[in-house]
């Protein structure tokens, strides 16, 4: 068996997803084999359960188990490779071993790069800051290698001084970053305090006016009652002295003041004033996110149905309209960005973000399926895509929708641009590696896309 194993090539034991020797190999019904972790992760981000190699699609997630035979063969092959390099030098042996990310919790993920400045190894996920943050882009990245001090040769003084200088420069940059971060936070606190103080002052002023009006009514009634009391006491004195010409007080009454509706009217006036204050705050917020504006181009290769396709007709057999769905050509994997979509001429629309168009079954447009959208249906009904969907209460029909995304903060906010009014915000979003702006000018049944034979609304 060992001889037969050595005659097999490495390609026969490589997973086509991670391009490494199989670990816990599982075989799909179509006969193709992958690492269990690789296929599970692939299906987690893929709305369709299909084979990554032959693209065969399964209606439901196939039940897969570790292929014991291939696992044993892969283990023997891996052992044969280790045995073949047993006589290499200690340095080569160290490089041939698997290097794992120093920051992953168990189970550890294989390292993609090692940093000579941080003296640590990083997987693809934890390497992201080194690729995007200006402070860390200066660091020297190399192929994964161990950093044990006993295996590190003594560095010359010049190299040590260079490494020290680099670290001191990084510390200085981090301190500058902290100072700017502190300045930004204090500025935001001051602006927020000013806005809330203005709202508080407005409420207190209107409350004072309300109290004064109620007090005025009360005083007017009390003054009239006091006048009657003085007059009555005077006549009592006159009657005691024998006076006969007195006033008839039998039908004297004082109407009680009416307070019904006074507080409601005051709150209605206050609501108008607060709305003005809120509108000013929303305009300022919109102006701030618009500084991250990008111009989005729709990708003709990422539209469905495409021109000339069978589904690109005026209607399906049951007269249901064809639904166009399209992604932007740009992809985003970090930072902040903002784009706008003109929906004034659309009676039905869906706007937001998506990972990709490749589903072949009914799918909910929700964050669980890597969609972050809002949509308008018939009769001016607006919804945010979620499970279950969230109905939005809008005072007017938006003509232009703005979408702001903070990738690192996991935030997607939608705005009515002309009204400078917030529509809906997704928070705590777990974005995939890349996301596209997404648009569909059709109803989508609210927040679902269908691929059943009865419907033409298809994403693929």
N, C-alpha and C positions, 0 to 999 in steps of 0.2 A: 504493500500500500504506500509506503514512504517513497519508493522509487517512482510509482505512478504519479504521486503528488508533485514530485520535483519536475516531472516532465510537463506538467500543466503550466500555462502562461499566467502571468499576473492578471491579465484582462478578464480571465474567467472568474475571478474572485472579487472584482471591483463592483461596488454599488454605483449605478449610473447617476445617482443624485449627489452623493458626497465624494465620489471618485476615490474612495478608499476601500480597503479590504472589508468585506462584510462583517458587521457586528450584529449579532442576533438576527440573522437573515430570515425574512418571511417571503413566501411565494404567493402571488395573486392568482386568481382563477385563470387568468390569461397565460400563466406560466412564467412571468417575469419576476425576478427576485430583487429585493431591496433590503437595506437595514430597517429594522422595525421603527427606530427613532426617526429615520429619514422620511419614511412613507407617512408616519403619523403627523409629522410636522408639515409635510407637503399638503396633506388633506386638511389640515387645520386652516391653512390660508387659501385653499382651493374650494370654491363653493360646489364644484362637481367632483364626484368620486370617480376618478379615471386613472388609468395606468400612465405614469409619466413617460413610459417608453413607447408603447404602441397606441396610446390615447384611447384605449377601450374604456367606455363609460359604464359604470354600474349604477343601478337604480338606488341601491342603498350601500352603506359602507360594508365592504366584504369583511367577514371574520377571518383573520389571519393568525397563524401560529408560527412559532419559530420552526424553520425547516432544519431538523436535527442533522440530517445527512450533510447538507451544504454547510451548516455551522461547524461540523467536525472537520470537513474538508478545508474550510477557510482557516480554522485554527491550526491544522497541520501545515497548511501553506505558510501561514504567518510564522510558525515555529521554524519551518525550513529556511525562510528568509533570514530569521535571526541567527540560525546556525551558520548560514553561508557567510554572514558578516562577523562571525565571532572573533576572527583573527584581526579585525581592523583595530585601529588605534582607539584609545579611550575617548578622544575628542570626537571621532567619527561615530563611535558607539553612542555617545551622548546625544548627537544630532539625530541618530536613527531612531531613538526612543520617542514615544509620544509625549509631546509637551502640552500640558493643559493650562487653561486660563487660571490666573492667580486670583481672580475676583468672582468666579462662578461658585455658587453653592453646589453641594452634591446633588445630582451627578455632575461632575466636571465636564466642560466642553473643551474640545481640542483648540489649542491656541492657533491664531492666524498669523500673528506677528509678535515679536518681542521688542521692547523699547530699551535702548541702551542708557537712556537718561533716567527713566523710572525704575530700571532694573526689574522689570516684570513682564509677564506674557499676557496677551489679551486675545479673547475670542472675537468673532465678528461683531457681536453686539457691544462688548465693552471697549472695542477699538474705535467706535464711532466718535468719541470726543477727540481722539488724536487726529481724526480726519477732518473735523469740522471746526474745532476751537482754535482760534489764532494762536493762543498761548502754547498749545500742545503741538501745533503743526511743525514747530521747529525741532521737535525731538527726532532722534535717529531711530527709524524702525528697520528691523532686520527679520530674517526668517526665524521661526521659533527656536529658542535655544535656552538651555538651563543657565541659571545665574548663581550657582552655588559658589560661595567665596573660596572654598578650597580648590575649585577647578579654575579659578580666575588667576591668571599670571599677574605678577607684580607690575603695576603700571608705572611708566616713567613719570617724573615730577611734572613735566610739561603737560602731559595728558591729564594728570590729577588736577592741576590748576585750571585747565580748560573746563573740566567737568564741574569744578567748584564754581567757576565764573558763570557757566550755563545755569546752574541751579540758583545762584544768587540773582541772575537776571529773571528767571522764572518766578522766584519769590517776589521780586519787585513788581513784575507784571500782575501777579495775583493780588498784591496789596493795592495796586492801582485799580484793579477790577473791583476789589472789595470797597474801595473808597467811592468809585462811581456807583456801585450798587447801593451803597448807603445813601448817597446823594439823591439817586433816583427814588428810593423808597421814601426819604424824608419829603421830597418834593410832592410825591403822590399823596402822602399823608396830609400835607398842608393843603393841597387842592381839595382833597376829599373832605377835610375838616371845614374848609371854607364853604363848600357846596352844602354840606349838612347843616352848618350854622345858618346859612341863608334860608334853608327850608325850616329850620327850627324857629328862626326869627319871624318868618312869615306866619307860621302856626301861632306863635305867641301873640303877634300883633292882632290877628283875626280873633283870637280868644279874648283878648282885652276888649276889642270892639264889641264882641258878643256880650261879654259881662257888663259893659257899660250900657248897652241897650236894654238888657234885662233890668239892670239897676235903675235906669231912668224910668221905665214903666212902673216898677215897684214904687219909686219915690213919688211919681205923679199920683198914683192911687193913694198912697199913704198921706200925702199933703191934703188931698181932698177929704179923706176921712178925718184928719185932724181939724180941718176947717169946720166940719159938721160938729165935731166934739166940742170945740170952743163955742160955737153958736148955741148948742144945746145946753152947755153949762151956764152960759149967760142967761138963757131964758129960765133955767131952773132958779137962778138967783132972783130974777124978776118975779117969778111966780111966788117965791117965798115972801117977797115984799108986797104981794097982793095984786100984781099986774094981771089984767084980763085979756088984753089984746096980744095974743101969741100966735106963732106959726104952727100950721098943721104938719107934724113930722111923721104921720102914719105911713105915708107912701115913699118915704125917702130911702133910696138904695144907691149903692156904689157898685158899678159893674167891675168884676174882677178882670185884671188884664189877661190877655190871651198870649200864651207863650208857644202854642202849638206851631210847629214849622219854623220857628225862629232859628233853632240850631241847625236844622236841615238846610235852610237857605244859606246860613253862614258857611256850612261845610261845602255846599255846592260852589260858592264863590271861592272858598279856599282851594277846592279841587282845580278850578280854572287857573288860579295863581300858581299852584304846585305844578300843574301841567306845563305852564310856561317855563318854570324853573327847570323841570325835568327835560323839556325840549332843548333848552340851552345846554344842559349837561350832555344830552345825547348827541347834539351837533358837535360838541367838542370831542366826544369820544369817537364819533365817526371820522372826523377830520384826522384824529390821531392814527386810527387803523388804516385810513386811506393812504398814509405815507408808505405803507408796505404794498402798494398796488402793483400788480403785474398784469400784462396783457396776454390773455389766453387765446391760443389758436386751437380750433377743433381739428382733430386728426381724422382724415378720410379713411384711414386704415382701421380706425377704432370706432366704427359706426355700424349699427345694425337696425333694420336690414339694409344691406348695401344696394346701390343702384343696379338694376338688372337682375336681382335675386328673385326667386320665386315668390317670396313673401312681400316683395315691394310692389304691391298692388293697391288699388283704391280701397279695397276692403276684402275681408275674408269671406268665406262661404256664408257665414251668418251675419254679414254686413257689419262686422266689428272693424273699426279703423286700424290701419297699420300703425305701430308705434315706433318712432325713431328714437334711438338711444345712442349717445356719442360721448366719448372721452376727449379731453384736451390732449394735445401732443406733449405738453409739458408734464413732467413728474416732479414731485417734491418729496424730500426725505429729511428735511431739517429746516429750522428757522421759522420765520413768520412770513405770511403772504396774504394778499387780499385781491379779490377779483369781483367784477360786477356782471350781472346778466340782465339784459333788457327783456322783460316778460310782458310788456304793455299790450302787445298784439296777440298774446296767447290766452286762450280760454282755459287751458289745462297745461300744467307744466310741472317738472320736477328738477330741482337744482341742488347741487351739493358736491360731495366728494365720493369717490369710489376707488377700490383697489384696481379692478380690471373688469372687462366684460367677457365672461366666459361661462356663464351658467347655462344649463340646458334643462332646467326644471323650474317650477314655481319657487320663487325666493323672496323672502321679506327684505325690503330695503331698510336694514337696521344696522347699528354698529356691530352686532354679533356676526353679521355677514360682510363686514367691511364696507358699509354704506352709511354716510352721514348726510341726510337730505331733508329738505322740506318740500312740500308739493301743494298744488291747488287742484281741486277737483271741480266738478260741476256745482252750480249754485253757490259759488264763492265760499267753498269749504276748504280750509287750510289744515294741513297735518304735518307733524314732524315724524320722520321715520323712526320707529322704535318697536319694541315688542312688549305690550301692545302699543299701537300708534297713539300719538298725543294730538288732540285737536287744539288748534290755535285760535284764540279770540282776537281778531284783528278788526280795527275800526274802519279801515278802508282797504281797497285792493291795491297791493304794491304794483308799481310800474317798473321798478328796477330793484333787483335784489343784490345786496352786497354780501360777500362771504369772506370772513376773516378766519385765518387758521394760525394757531401757535402750536407748531409740531411738538416742541419739547414739553410744553405745558399740557398737551393733550386737550386742546380747546378748539371748538368750531362755533363761530357766532354768525347768525344771519341778521341782516338789517334791511329795512325799507329805506332805500337811499334817499328818495325824495322827501320823506317825512322824518328822516334821521331817527327812526324808531327801531328798537330791537325787536326781532321777531321770535328768535329761539336760540338757545345755546346748548351745545353738547359739551360736557366736561368729563375729565378723566378718560379721554379717548385713548385706546390702545391701538395706535396706528401701525399698519404694516410698514415694511421698509420703504415702499414708494406708494404715493397716492396721486390720483388725477382729479382735476375738476370734472364734474359729470353733469350732463344736461339731457333732458328728455322733454319734448313738447307734447306729451300725451298724458292721459289720465293715470295709467298704471294702477287702476283700481285703488287709488289712494296711496298706498305704500308697498304694493306687491307687483312683481313682474311675473307674467305667466308664459309658459311654453306649452300649454296644453293644446290639443288640436283645435279647440274652440276659439282660441285667442291668438292674435298676431303680435302681441306685445312680448318680444323675445330679446333677451340679451345673450350673446354668445361670443 
